[in-house]
Amino acid sequence: MFKNALSRHAWLFWIVAWLVLGAGLGLRDPWPADEPRFALVAKQMVETGQWLFPHRGVELYSDKPPLFMWTEAVAYLFTRNWRVAFLLPSLFAALGTLWCVVDLGRRLWTPRVGYYAGWALLLTLHFAYQSKKAQIDPSVVFWITFANYGLLRHLLTGPAWRWWALGWFAAGIGVITKGVGAIALLMLVPVALAALLRPLQARMAADGLGARALAWVRMPVRAGIGNPRFWLGPVAFLVAISLWLAPMVLVATHSADPSYQAYLNDILFRQTAGRYAKSWDHPQPVWYHIGVMFSMWLPLMLALPWALCAWGRRLGRLDARYLLPLSWWVLVIVFFSIPHGKRDVYILPALPMACLMFAPLLPGILRRAWPRRIALGFALMLTVVMLGAGLSMWFGDPKFEGRLLDGRGFTDGGRALEAALIAIGAWGAASLLWFGRRRPIHVLASTLCGVWVLYGLLITPVLNDSSSARGVMTLTAQRIGPDAELGLVAWKEQNLLMSQSKTTNFGFRMGWARQLELGLAWQKQAPQRRWLFVQEPALPACVDRLRAEMIGVSNRRIWWLVPYEARQTCPAAPALVPNDDDHQYDDAD
């Protein structure tokens, strides 16, 4: 009977996970800030066959290693649909992360604990939100979690040298995914410290100095540093990194094109060590990630007050199942708190291990009265917010609605969005009525799952045209006709990605003045069929706005179509727009 119940639980969990994470697949295009950039790079890989050195338009793209873009491109080769392909890597990465957490919980404790860990991760806001986006972070979270899985299989349930090597290999793949994959190896810090202190403990005991203070170094791990097979791990790590690094360095160092050398220097030094030591974006205080955990890691962190004492007791018993993951969690927070620049996604890789640490305690915590009341209150608050927002927008005229509609350019007055919010709120209300006060955890789970499923099915299609540039680029193609050519000035990745015309770009990183200069010269070569697509801040004063056309609003930016007759008074090589690089990176990582 127990096995049957567990089997039903497993089926329920994985079906719900597919629904929560996969709802909306194929219903939207890539959205800024990062999604269009990666999809554009992947699209150009498929179209040009240049996979080793990714391009953004006519320029090399060196901000990130190409592995994630490879997965998007491969997904397209299988599906032949970019709307599906660009989200598939994140979907499979999120499901893989869930599997690692569930299976590790099962092996370290019981199958029931494994699924508690899985539910905790699936229902955490930060995980579900990021997993439904086509950014690098879900993939790097998977590789880091898989690396932790392999290391812990060896250290806590082994010896398992194959998993040891596979864990190091996954960490290496994480490095060529986003550079920070090596943080998985911080799991070895407490192990190494225990190994270093073990001789000191023996010496203290021999001298009668009292070795109890160092008793924790006896934790039952199987690092096996003295075993020759230990080195399988570091070798696997280097092999994984070299899969991309070796051919890239070889080609770049033997190329006569200086742009390849610049790419090599940028991605190996400026975008890794340089970005960590001298972070140039997203400045935040040192305690920023603590705030992220207490806001975006809900509802998981609501259980923290009851978990702290329980963790203390288990650490006091030198339980390595807690000591290693908890130490790693703390080390990750410290690691990402040192740089001046911080983002919420930086600590997302710590979330799976955090859920694993909560999981054995959740059955006892959720039997208590106050945690159950808090869970019910959280679901009620979420329901009231969604339902209240939808109804107030439908029946009232709040200021925030006006700002939203103006920025998004909805043609239906925002009715579809309002109806979607009301539907989400109604689902929450139905969950409250169906499960009632006696099953608050079911209310919470049902409400959160409904939010993400309905978000994917109802809200993302409504926001797609204005968020993805699909709408403005479709209007542009209809306006200029099938035989015309389009030149992009002060453009964003989503414009080139979504363009349905024969399109030319003049570089992305260079200043807008230079782009405009090249665009005007390009247009002059064939004035009858060439149009310029220009972001409003870059539109020069010499353009006759009565002859130019404001084609639409996308991503809260205004875009203009400039025919040749609208700019005849412009000089051949104007210096009309300040070379303001800040405009270039307002969507950067």
N, C-alpha and C positions, 0 to 999 in steps of 0.2 A: 504493500500500500504506500509506504514511504517513497519507494522508487517511482511509482506511478504519479504521486503528487509532485515529486521533483521533476519528472519528465514534463508534466503539464506546466510547471513553473518555467522550465527552460523554453518550451515552445512559446509561452506567453511573452517571456522577456524578449526573445529574439524577433518575434513578429512586431511587438511594440517598438523595438529599437529600429527596425527597418522602416516602420511608418513614421516615427518621429524624425529620423535623420534623412529619410528619402522623400518625404512629402514635398512636392513642388519641383522635383527633378524634371527638367525639360520645359518648365513654365516661365523661365526668365533667362535673361542674358547676363553677362558679367557686369557687376556694379563696382564703381570706385570704392575705396581708393586702389586696392591692389589687384582685384580680379581682372579688369580689362588688360592691365599690363602683362600679367602672366599668360592670359589667353592669347593676346596679340603675339607675344614671343613664341608661344607654342604653334600658333597658326602660321607664322613665318617659317618655323622649322619645317612644317609639313610642306609648305609651298616651295621653299627654296632647297630643301634637303641639307641645309647647314644646321646640324644638331650640336656640334661641339662648341661653337661660338654663337650664342644667341644674339638676336638683333631686335631692336625696338625701332621700327621704321628703317631709316638708312644707317643708323648708328648701332654700334655694339652695346649690348646691355650687360653691365658688369656688377649690378647691385646685388645679385643673388646667384648662387650656383644653379646650373640648369636642370638639376634632377627633377624638381617638381614640374617644370615646363615639359620635360620629357614625358612624364606620366600623363599630362593632359594631352599631349600630341598622340601618344600611343592609344589613349582612350578614344580619341577622334578616329584613328585608323580603324578601330573596331566598330564604332557606332556610326560614323559619318554624320554626326550631328553635334555641333559645337555647344548647343544649349544643354545637351546631356553630358558631353565629354568633359566640359570644364569643371563640373561638380563631382564627377565620379571619383577622382583621387581622394577628395575629402571624405566622401561617403565611406569608401572602403577603409580608409585610414581610421576613421572614427569607430567603425565596426571592429577593426583589428585591435584597437586600443581597448574596447570593451571586452573582447575575448581574452586579452592578456590579463586584465584585472580579474575577471570572473574565474579563469583557470588558476591564477596564482592564489586567489582567496580559497579556492577549493583544495589546492594542494597544501597550503600552509595551515588551514583550519578545516572547514567542512564545505560541501557543496552549497549548503544554505548560506554560509558566510560569503562565498563567491558571488552568489546572485545579489546579496545585499550590497556588495561592493559595486556590482554592475548597475543596479538601480540607482544607487547614490550618484554614480558618475553620469548616467544618462539624464537624470533629473536636475543636475546642477546647471544653472542658467548659463554659465560661461562655456561649458562644454557643448551644450546643444547649439548655442548661438554660433560659436566658431565652427562647429562641424557642418553647419549648413551654408558656410561660405567657402569660396574657392581661393583660399589663401594658403600660404605654405605651412602655417602653424598646425593645422590638424595632422598633416603628414609628419612634421618633425616631432609632434607629440607621440605619434605612433612609434616612430623609430626609437625615440628615447624610452618609451614605456616597454617596447619589445627588448631593448637592451637591458633595462632593469629586470625584466622577466627572465632573460637568459642568465644574468648574473645571480639573481636570487635563487633560481632553480639549482644552480651549482652550490652557492654559499650556504643555503638553508636546507635543501632537500637532497643534495648530492652526496658524494661527488658525481658531477655530470659534466665532463669536460667538453662534450659537444655543445652543450648549452652555454658553457663558459665562453667558448670561441664564438658561438653565434651571437651572444650578447655583445661582445666587443665588435663584431662585424656590423651589427645593427647600429652601434654607436658611430662607427665610421660612416655608414650610409647617412646617419643623421647629420654628420659634419658636412657632407656634400649636398645635403638638402638645405640647411640654413646655417651652417657654421657652428651653432651652439649644441650640436648633437653630442659633443664630448662631455657635456655636463652629466650624462648618464654615468660616467666613470667616477663621479664624486661618490657614488655608492661604495667605492673601495676605500675612501678616506678613513672611516672608522675601523675598517678591517686592517688597513695598514698601520693605523695608530695602535691598535691592539697588539699587532705583531711586534712593533717597535718597543712597546712597553712591557712585553712579557718577560724579557731578561731582567728588566728593572724590578719587576714584581718578585722574581725568584731571588734576586740579590737582597731585596728588602726583607723577605721572609727568612733568609739565611742569617741576616744580621739582627733579626728580632725586632725590626722597626715597624712591623704591622703592615702587612700587605693588603689588608681589607680595602683600603682606599683605592686600590687598583684591581679589585676583584672582577670588574666588568671585562677585563681583557680575556677572561676565560670563556667568552661567549662562543657557542658552538657553531662556528663557521668553518668553511673548508676552502680557504683561499689557496692553499697549496703552493705558496711562493717558492718553496724549496723543490717542488716537483718540476721536472723539465716541461711537462705539459702546460704549466702556467703560461709559458711564452706563446702558446697557441693563440691566446687572446690578443696580445699586442700585435702579433703578426696579422691576425684576421682584421684588426682595426686598420692597419696600414694598407692591407690589400683592398679593403673597401674604399678607402679614400683614393687610392691610386687608380681605381676604375675610371674616374674622371680626371683626376689631377695629372696623372702621368701623360696621357695623350694631349691634354690641353697645354701643359708646359712645353712639351716637345714641339708641337706645332707653332706655338707662339714664339719660342726662342729661335726657331729656324725660319720664321716668316720675315720677308722684307717690308711688310706693311707695319708702320709704327703703331697703328691703332691696336694691333694684337699685343704688342708689348705694353701699351697703356692699359689694356684690358687685364693683362696678367698682374700688373702692379696694383691695380685698383681692387681687384677681387681678392687677392691674396693678402694685402696689407691694409689698405684704407678701409675696406668693407668688413674686416674681421677685427684684428687687434686694434687698428686705428679707431674703428667705430666704438669699440668697448672702452678704450682708454680715453678717447676724446669725443664722446658722443655729441653730435651736433643737432639733434632734434629731440622733441618731446621732453624738455627738462621737467623734472619732478623732484619733490623732496625725498629724503632717504626712506621715510615711512610709507611711501606711496603704495607699495605692494601689499602692505598690511590692510590698507583701505580697500584694495581690489578684492582681497580674500573675503572681507566682511561684507562686501556688497555684491560682487559677481559670483561668489561661490555659495550663494544661497540656493536652496534651503539647507545645504549640507552643514554650513557653519552655525546654524541654529542649534546643532547638537554639541557644539564645542564645550559649553560649561560643564556638561556631564561627562564629556570624554577626557578632559584634562586629568582629573583625579585617577581615572581608570588607567590612563597611559602611565601616570606616575607609578602606580602599583606594579604594572608590568615591566617597566624599566627597572624598578627596584629588584625584580626577580631576574634581571639580566636576560630577558626574553629577546633574542636577536631578531625574531620576526617583527618586533616593533622597533628595536634599536636601530637597525639598518635603514628601513624606509623613513623613519622619523628624522634621523640624522641627515639623510639625503634631502628631505623636504626643507629642513632648516638651512642646509648649505646652499640649495638653489635660491632661496629667498635672499640670503646674504650675497651670493654671487651677482644677482641682478639688481641688488640695492646699491652696489658700489658705484656704477656709472651715473653720470648726471642725467642722461636720457633714459626714460623708462616708458614702457607701454604695458597695458594690462595683459597682452598675450605673452609677454616674456615669461611669466611664471605659470602659464597654462600647463607646461609639462609636469609640474609638481602635483597637479590636481589628481591624476589617477592614483598615485601613491597615497595621497591624502585620503581618498575614498577607501583605499584598501585598509588604512589605519582605523578608519571609523567603523568599517563593516563588522568586525567581531563584537563591537559594543552596541550596535544599533538595535538588535533584538531586545536587550535589556533597557536601553534608553527609551525606546518607543513604547514600552509598557508603562512608563511613568505618566503621571497626569499632565504635568506642565509641558513636556515636549509634545504631547498629543494636542493640547490646547494651542500651542504655538503653530503647529502644522496646520490645524484647522484655520487659525487666524490668518496665516500666510495665504492659504488658498482663497479665503474670503476677501482679503485685501486685493489680490490679483483680479478676482472676478469683478469686484466693485469698480476698480480702476478701468478695466476694459469696457465693461458695460456702461459705466458712467461716461467715459470719453465718447463712445459711439452714440449714445442717446443725446448727449449735450450737443454734439456736432450735428446730429440729424434734426433735432427740434430747436436748437438755439443758434446763436451766431457768436461764439466765443472768439476772442482775438487770436488765439493760437490756431484756430481753424482757418481764419483768413490768411495768416502768414503761411500756413502749410499749402493752401490751395494756390496762393500766388507763386510760391517757390516751385511747386510741382507742375503747374499748368494743367490740371485735370480738366478734361472737356465735359465731364458729367457733373461738375460741381462737387466732386469728391464723394458722391453718393455710394459708389462701390466700396470705397475705403470705410466709410461709416458703417455700411452694412456688415463688412467683415469684422469690425471691432465689436459690433453688437452680437454677431454670431459667436465670437470667442467668449464674450461675457455670458451669453446664454448657455454655452457648453459648461462653463464653470458653475453657473447656477444649477444646471441639471445634475452635475456631479455632486453638488452639495445636497440636493434633494434626494438623489438616488442612494448615496452611501450614508448620509446622515451624520450626526454627531458621534455615533458609536464607532465609526470607521474613518477617522480623520486622515490617516495615512493614505487610504484609498482615495479619499477626496483630493488630497494634494497631488498624488500621482496622476490621477485622471485629469485634473485641471491643467497641470503642466504639460502633459502629453497632448491634450487638446489644443493648447496654445500653439505648440510648435507645428502640429499637423495642419491646423487651420491657417496659421501664418504662411506656411509653404503653399497651400492650395488656394487661398483667397487673397492674401495681402500682397505677396510678391508679384503676381500678374498685374495687379492694379498699379503698383509703383514702377513697373518695368520700363515703360517708355521714357519716363522722365529721369529714371535713375541710370539707365544703361546707354543713353544716347541713341537708342533704336528709333525713337520717334523723330528726333530732329534730323537724323541721317536719312530716314525714309522720305521725309518732306523735302530734303535737299535733293535727293535723287529724282523725285517727281518733278521738282521745279526746274532743274537744269536739263533734264532729258537724258536719254540713254547714250547719245553720241557725245555728250560734253565731258570735259575733264575737270577735276576738282583739285585745287591746291590748298593744303592745310597750313594755317598760320596761327601760332599760339594755341596749338591743339593739345588734346588729351588723348591718352591711349584708346579710350572708348570710341573716339571719333574715327580713327583709322580702322579699328576693329569692326565697327558697325557700318562703315561706308559701303554703299551699294553702287558707287560710280567708279570710273577709272581715276585713281587717286594718286597724287604725288605729295610727298612731304619733304621738308627742307631741314630735317634734323629736329631733335627734341630738346637736348640740353642747351643748345646755343640760345642766345638772347633773342627776344622777340623782334628787335630791330633788324637783326641779321636775317631772321626768317622772312620778315616782311620784304626786305630788300630782294632776296632771292625769289620770293613769290611774285613780286611785281615784274621782275625781269622774265620769269618763266611765263607769266600771263601775256606779256607783250609779244612773245614769239608766235602765239596763235590766239589773238584777241577775240575771235568770233566764237570759239568753242571752249575757252578756259575761264573758270570762275575761281575766286578765292573764297575760302571758308575761314572766317576770322573771328576770334573771341573779342568781345566788345572792348576791353581795355587796350587791346592792340590795334584797334581800328584807327588809322591816322585821320587827322583833321582835314586833309585834302580830299578825302573821299566824300562825294556828294551823297548824303544819306537819303535824299529823295529818290535817287536812282539805285542805290544799294537796297538790300532787303533784309530786314530782321527776320530770320527764318525760324527762330524758336528759342525756348529756354530748356536747358538740360543740365542736371546736376547743379542747379542754382546759378548757372552761367548763361549769358545772353550771347547768341551766335548770329553772325551776319554773313550774307552772300554778297560778294562784290563782283559785278560784271566789269568788263573793261571800260565801258563808257562812264562808269561811276568814279573812276580814278584817273582820268586823263590829265588832270592838272598836277598829279603827284610827280615829283622828280624821279629820275631813273634810279638813283641810289639813295633813298631817304634815310634820315636818322630821326625818325618821328616818334619812336617809342623808347622809353628808357630801358636799358638792358637790366631788367629787374629779375634776377634769378629766383627771388622768393616766389614769384608767380609760377615758376616751373615746378616747384616741389611741394605745393600745398596739398598734394595727394600722396606724397611719398611715404614709404614705410616708416 
